[in-house]
């Protein structure tokens, strides 16, 4: 995507709906496009897990200086991304979504390293309901 410039600096290029759908299919298959937002619902096992996901997304968004809208309940968090300034979906939305996806869906126990991850057999330690 090329960026236009104006007197305030670079202007983000907004993706068309077909471009959004193609990018989601390629890079973020668990995300969807609806009502002008790319969005993803993460299912959790408890309120504690929900808050941990919210804090994780908050940290990543603040570090990126690109802030999603969030919806939450006891056992889920929905992340909604849209570039408010550009009034549409831009590379900022896709890049932050990919970072959120990588961190929230991370399962160290499947990597074969020293980190085990949460014990899958003991529901006391259940965290995110992974895809």
N, C-alpha and C positions, 0 to 999 in steps of 0.2 A: 504494500500500500504506500502510495506517495503521500507526503504531507504538504499541504498548502501552507503558505506563510501569510501573516498579516502583521500589522504594526505592533502587536503584542508578542510576536514570536511564532513558533511553529503551530499549525492548526492540525489537529488529529483528523484523519480521514475516517469517515463513518462507513461501515460495511453495509452493503445491501442485504436484504433478507436472504437471498440465495447465497451470498458470500458467507453470511453468518451460519447458515445451515451446513454449508460445505466445511467450514472451519470446525464446527462442533463435531460433525461426523468424523473428521480426520483426527482432531486433537483432544476432544472432550466428549466422548460418546455417552457419558452419563449426565451430561448437561443438556438443557433444552432451551429453546427460544420461545418466549411468550410475552405478549403485551409490551414489547420494547425492551425486554430484559433477557440476558442469559441467566439461567438459574439452575440450582442443584440442591436437592434435599438430601441431607446426610441423616441417616437413622442411627440413633444411639441406644444404649441400654438403660440409661437413667438420666435424671436431672444433672447429676455430677458430670457425666460424660457430655451432656449437652453444653454445660457451661465451659468445659474444657475446649470443645470445638469452637464455641463463640470466642473465647480468649485467643485461641490459635489464629482464627480468621482476623480478629482485631489486631493482633501483633503484625501479621503479614500485611494487612491493609495499611496500617500506620507506617510501617517501614517503606512500603511502596508509594505512599502518599496518594492512594486511590482507594476510596472507601465504598464498600458495598452496603446495600440494605440487608438487614437480617430479619428473619421471622423465626420464632422458636416456640417449642412446647416441651413437655416433659421428656420425650424420647426422639426429638428431631430438631434439626436446624436447617433452615433454607437460606441459601446465599443468593442474592440477586445483584447482578452487576450491570451497570450502564454508565457511560461517561456523561455525566450531567452537563458539563460544559459544552461538549460536542453534540449533545442531544441525540445520542445513539450509541451503537456498539463500535468500539475501536480496538486497536491492538492492546491498549492498556487493560481492557476487560479480559481479553483472551489470556494475556500473560499472567495477570493476577489469578484468574481461574485455574490456570495450569499449576501455579505455585500452591494454591490452596488444595487442589486435588492431590498433588504429590505429598504434601505434608499430612493432611487429614487421613488419606488412604495408606500411609506408610505402615508397613508390617515388617518390623525388623526380624522377626522370627523366620520369615521366608527368605531372608538374604543369606542365611548360613553363617553369619558372623557371631561375635560374642554376645550381642544383644538378643535376648530371647523373645521379647514382645510379651503382651499380656497372655496369661495361660488360657487357652481356648476351652479347656475342660472344666474350669472352675468359674462359674457364673458370678461369683463375688467380685471378680476382676474384669468382667465384661466391659468393653469400652464402646467402640464404634462397630456398627454392623457393616462389615466390609463387603464390597461387591465381589 
